[in-house]
C-alpha cells in the first residue's frame, strides 16, 4: 500500500500542500482559520499520515530534537525539571530525548554519543557533567546548556544556583531560631555531586562566623544505589537521623535535599519526638511534596520554572 504524502492530505482536505505544511508544522505566525486547521488534522488522521521528520531535517539542517540529561528520576526534582523543559520545547516545536544516567559515567558517555548520532539540535544537562573536555569539544558544534552547579573547568553556559549561598542561608535561619547544635546528613559527598559539597561548605562557612563550626555533625552515606531503589534517599535520611538521635543531642538537622530530609522527619516522628519543638528539619529543592507534608518543612527553592525557561532560551 502506498504511503500517504502531504499532497494526498492536501487533496483530501481541499487545501494547498503548503497549508498542510504550515498546519502540521505548527506555524502559528501564518494566518490559517481554525476550520482549515481542523480539516487538515482530520485528513491526516484519516490517511494515517506521518510527517517525514528526517526529510524535514535534511531540508532545514535541524532535527527539532533536543537531548535532556538527568542523573535520576527517583528524586521528584528531576521529573519536575523535565516537565518544565519539555513544555517549553514543545511550544517551540521541539521533541525531547530523555537520558537518565543514574549518576553513572559510562551511561552518561553512552547517551552523549547517542544524542550526537541522532543529530540533536542541542543538549541540556540537568546536573554538572563528568566529561568536561569532551563537552567543551562537542559544544563547538552542538549547543549545550547546563542547569546545575557551575564547574569552572567546563566552559559552557550554565544556569546555576549558588549552593554555597544556599547552605549559608539555611544555617543563618536556624541560628536565628536559636540552634547551636546542627547536623548535616547527605548521600555520598565525594566525586558525585558538586552541589552536595558546596552546600556543606556554605553551612560550615556560616557556622564559623558564629564560632559554632565545631558543633557541626556531618553524616554522609557511603554508597550510591539510586539505580536499584527508588526510596534510596528517603532511607538514607531515616537511617542517618536515627543514628543522630541515638548518639547526639542535636536540635536541628539539615538534609542534603528534600528527599533525605523527608526520611529524617519520619525518623524523628517515629522516635516520639516533635518537629520543630524537639528537632527542626531543613532541606533543599522545594519539591512539590515539601508543600504537602505535615508538619511543614523549611526548604530552599530552586526556581525550576525560571531556570528551565532561561536554559531553553539560552540553548
RORO-560483 format. One line per field, with one value per residue (C-alpha): residue in three letters; chain; residue number from 0; x, y, z. Coordinates in steps of 0.02 Angstrom, whole numbers. Last residue first. Layout:
% residues N
type ALA/...;
mol A/...;
seq NUM/...;
xx X/...;
yy Y/...;
zz Z/...;
% end
This chain:
% residues 315
type UNK/UNK/UNK/UNK/UNK/UNK/UNK/UNK/UNK/UNK/UNK/UNK/UNK/UNK/UNK/UNK/UNK/UNK/UNK/UNK/UNK/UNK/UNK/UNK/UNK/UNK/UNK/UNK/UNK/UNK/UNK/UNK/UNK/UNK/UNK/UNK/UNK/UNK/UNK/UNK/UNK/UNK/UNK/UNK/UNK/UNK/UNK/UNK/UNK/UNK/UNK/UNK/UNK/UNK/UNK/UNK/UNK/UNK/UNK/UNK/UNK/UNK/UNK/UNK/UNK/UNK/UNK/UNK/UNK/UNK/UNK/UNK/UNK/UNK/UNK/UNK/UNK/UNK/UNK/UNK/UNK/UNK/UNK/UNK/UNK/UNK/UNK/UNK/UNK/UNK/UNK/UNK/UNK/UNK/UNK/UNK/UNK/UNK/UNK/UNK/UNK/UNK/UNK/UNK/UNK/UNK/UNK/UNK/UNK/UNK/UNK/UNK/UNK/UNK/UNK/UNK/UNK/UNK/UNK/UNK/UNK/UNK/UNK/UNK/UNK/UNK/UNK/UNK/UNK/UNK/UNK/UNK/UNK/UNK/UNK/UNK/UNK/UNK/UNK/UNK/UNK/UNK/UNK/UNK/UNK/UNK/UNK/UNK/UNK/UNK/UNK/UNK/UNK/UNK/UNK/UNK/UNK/UNK/UNK/UNK/UNK/UNK/UNK/UNK/UNK/UNK/UNK/UNK/UNK/UNK/UNK/UNK/UNK/UNK/UNK/UNK/UNK/UNK/UNK/UNK/UNK/UNK/UNK/UNK/UNK/UNK/UNK/UNK/UNK/UNK/UNK/UNK/UNK/UNK/UNK/UNK/UNK/UNK/UNK/UNK/UNK/UNK/UNK/UNK/UNK/UNK/UNK/UNK/UNK/UNK/UNK/UNK/UNK/UNK/UNK/UNK/UNK/UNK/UNK/UNK/UNK/UNK/UNK/UNK/UNK/UNK/UNK/UNK/UNK/UNK/UNK/UNK/UNK/UNK/UNK/UNK/UNK/UNK/UNK/UNK/UNK/UNK/UNK/UNK/UNK/UNK/UNK/UNK/UNK/UNK/UNK/UNK/UNK/UNK/UNK/UNK/UNK/UNK/UNK/UNK/UNK/UNK/UNK/UNK/UNK/UNK/UNK/UNK/UNK/UNK/UNK/UNK/UNK/UNK/UNK/UNK/UNK/UNK/UNK/UNK/UNK/UNK/UNK/UNK/UNK/UNK/UNK/UNK/UNK/UNK/UNK/UNK/UNK/UNK/UNK/UNK/UNK/UNK/UNK/UNK/UNK/UNK/UNK/UNK/UNK/UNK/UNK/UNK/UNK/UNK/UNK/UNK/UNK/UNK/UNK;
mol A/A/A/A/A/A/A/A/A/A/A/A/A/A/A/A/A/A/A/A/A/A/A/A/A/A/A/A/A/A/A/A/A/A/A/A/A/A/A/A/A/A/A/A/A/A/A/A/A/A/A/A/A/A/A/A/A/A/A/A/A/A/A/A/A/A/A/A/A/A/A/A/A/A/A/A/A/A/A/A/A/A/A/A/A/A/A/A/A/A/A/A/A/A/A/A/A/A/A/A/A/A/A/A/A/A/A/A/A/A/A/A/A/A/A/A/A/A/A/A/A/A/A/A/A/A/A/A/A/A/A/A/A/A/A/A/A/A/A/A/A/A/A/A/A/A/A/A/A/A/A/A/A/A/A/A/A/A/A/A/A/A/A/A/A/A/A/A/A/A/A/A/A/A/A/A/A/A/A/A/A/A/A/A/A/A/A/A/A/A/A/A/A/A/A/A/A/A/A/A/A/A/A/A/A/A/A/A/A/A/A/A/A/A/A/A/A/A/A/A/A/A/A/A/A/A/A/A/A/A/A/A/A/A/A/A/A/A/A/A/A/A/A/A/A/A/A/A/A/A/A/A/A/A/A/A/A/A/A/A/A/A/A/A/A/A/A/A/A/A/A/A/A/A/A/A/A/A/A/A/A/A/A/A/A/A/A/A/A/A/A/A/A/A/A/A/A/A/A/A/A/A/A/A/A/A/A/A/A/A/A/A/A/A/A;
seq 314/313/312/311/310/309/308/307/306/305/304/303/302/301/300/299/298/297/296/295/294/293/292/291/290/289/288/287/286/285/284/283/282/281/280/279/278/277/276/275/274/273/272/271/270/269/268/267/266/265/264/263/262/261/260/259/258/257/256/255/254/253/252/251/250/249/248/247/246/245/244/243/242/241/240/239/238/237/236/235/234/233/232/231/230/229/228/227/226/225/224/223/222/221/220/219/218/217/216/215/214/213/212/211/210/209/208/207/206/205/204/203/202/201/200/199/198/197/196/195/194/193/192/191/190/189/188/187/186/185/184/183/182/181/180/179/178/177/176/175/174/173/172/171/170/169/168/167/166/165/164/163/162/161/160/159/158/157/156/155/154/153/152/151/150/149/148/147/146/145/144/143/142/141/140/139/138/137/136/135/134/133/132/131/130/129/128/127/126/125/124/123/122/121/120/119/118/117/116/115/114/113/112/111/110/109/108/107/106/105/104/103/102/101/100/99/98/97/96/95/94/93/92/91/90/89/88/87/86/85/84/83/82/81/80/79/78/77/76/75/74/73/72/71/70/69/68/67/66/65/64/63/62/61/60/59/58/57/56/55/54/53/52/51/50/49/48/47/46/45/44/43/42/41/40/39/38/37/36/35/34/33/32/31/30/29/28/27/26/25/24/23/22/21/20/19/18/17/16/15/14/13/12/11/10/9/8/7/6/5/4/3/2/1/0;
xx 1003/998/808/796/911/814/649/716/792/628/518/642/661/772/681/773/674/593/472/288/224/145/183/104/217/375/296/301/492/567/745/845/802/777/722/700/715/621/486/507/453/407/491/412/555/444/423/610/638/500/569/743/674/586/751/838/704/708/893/1060/957/988/953/919/921/1068/1084/1192/1212/1037/954/1099/1096/908/936/1065/947/794/884/969/803/723/869/855/666/677/799/905/976/980/1121/1255/1366/1449/1312/1369/1347/1411/1399/1426/1472/1649/1576/1487/1602/1460/1550/1616/1437/1412/1564/1523/1349/1415/1545/1409/1302/1457/1492/1313/1303/1463/1387/1465/1654/1647/1490/1388/1206/1187/1153/1205/1189/1163/1198/1181/1000/922/795/913/1044/925/891/1075/1111/991/1052/1234/1196/1100/1247/1364/1233/1232/1107/1168/1106/1267/1337/1485/1671/1677/1829/1746/1607/1446/1319/1166/1063/1192/1174/1245/1240/1310/1459/1588/1491/1555/1736/1694/1585/1729/1848/1720/1663/1578/1434/1358/1173/1016/1116/1026/1082/1054/995/1005/1096/1031/1211/1262/1124/1182/1363/1311/1198/1342/1456/1325/1294/1480/1489/1346/1248/1091/1117/935/929/768/754/646/542/546/406/430/287/350/520/446/336/477/588/459/416/598/634/485/540/712/655/545/701/688/708/898/1053/968/1021/899/933/843/756/697/814/881/976/816/795/882/786/621/666/701/539/437/264/153/-9/-131/-245/-394/-281/-201/-372/-438/-286/-301/-488/-465/-331/-447/-588/-471/-426/-248/-146/38/138/70/169/128/225/65/-29/105/146/-37/-57/94/11/-140/-313/-459/-432/-423/-308/-195/-178/-132/0/68/104/18/124/69/0;
yy 1349/1510/1515/1334/1369/1526/1433/1291/1414/1510/1357/1266/1411/1305/1342/1312/1211/1230/1089/1096/971/894/852/933/1080/976/853/985/992/1138/1091/1092/1028/1083/997/1062/944/943/1076/1080/942/829/673/502/410/378/567/597/451/508/684/617/521/677/773/649/678/867/881/875/859/986/926/1040/1017/898/797/657/468/396/543/556/371/378/530/436/289/394/513/370/279/434/447/267/261/224/81/-9/135/252/148/270/211/283/386/550/607/778/845/1031/1090/1135/1255/1357/1508/1619/1664/1486/1420/1521/1446/1269/1276/1352/1215/1084/1158/1162/977/925/1043/973/799/627/638/627/676/516/545/676/721/889/911/1066/1103/1290/1323/1485/1519/1648/1510/1401/1535/1578/1393/1380/1540/1485/1318/1408/1526/1379/1302/1456/1401/1391/1418/1368/1416/1303/1319/1170/1178/1317/1199/1295/1191/1147/1181/1159/1222/1139/1198/1067/1112/1191/1120/947/996/1079/929/807/907/925/744/724/843/955/915/941/948/1021/965/1046/1020/831/738/568/504/650/606/425/475/582/443/319/444/472/286/255/396/326/458/357/422/457/518/600/630/785/848/1026/1128/1288/1254/1076/1136/1247/1105/977/1093/1112/928/877/993/924/747/797/872/720/620/443/500/509/595/699/729/812/794/907/859/980/886/1043/1060/1134/1021/869/888/894/731/654/722/644/690/540/520/391/439/477/563/674/720/760/868/962/992/1052/1176/1242/1268/1354/1481/1497/1657/1606/1653/1499/1379/1216/1105/1009/1170/1258/1100/1065/1246/1225/1074/1180/1146/1032/922/763/843/923/759/668/802/784/604/439/279/170/0;
zz 1202/1303/1289/1348/1496/1544/1537/1644/1770/1790/1811/1924/2046/2159/2323/2487/2613/2784/2817/2861/2990/2893/2713/2561/2522/2533/2411/2274/2276/2372/2318/2482/2656/2835/2996/3173/3321/3486/3460/3270/3243/3389/3453/3477/3393/3243/3224/3214/3094/2977/2975/2934/2785/2723/2743/2628/2498/2523/2485/2578/2738/2876/3053/3201/3390/3401/3562/3495/3476/3473/3383/3261/3218/3187/3076/2971/2942/2901/2785/2693/2676/2600/2478/2419/2400/2212/2240/2111/2008/2158/2233/2292/2433/2589/2668/2742/2922/2968/3146/3171/3347/3294/3166/3300/3309/3243/3081/3077/3067/2908/2824/2880/2805/2644/2630/2657/2519/2409/2428/2392/2242/2167/2158/2148/2166/2356/2450/2463/2516/2650/2830/2904/3092/3199/3381/3412/3365/3425/3287/3212/3207/3107/2977/2961/2937/2791/2710/2719/2636/2497/2475/2444/2330/2218/2087/1911/1735/1648/1479/1441/1476/1593/1707/1808/1862/1892/1987/1890/1736/1598/1419/1264/1083/962/851/967/1115/1073/1113/1279/1317/1288/1397/1539/1543/1712/1686/1823/1825/1722/1560/1411/1238/1068/890/906/767/825/821/932/1055/1059/1090/1238/1299/1303/1393/1528/1544/1571/1698/1804/1901/1862/1684/1637/1457/1397/1209/1191/1045/981/902/1003/1124/1139/1199/1335/1396/1387/1488/1626/1632/1640/1786/1883/1839/1907/2072/2104/2157/2088/1907/1915/1844/1707/1527/1408/1221/1099/937/802/684/601/437/363/212/285/447/354/271/440/510/370/430/474/376/441/294/407/535/404/335/509/550/386/403/583/530/394/519/643/507/446/465/470/628/716/607/695/575/534/497/394/294/256/200/86/5/-38/32/-7/146/42/-89/42/136/-25/-63/113/67/102/94/-50/0;
% end
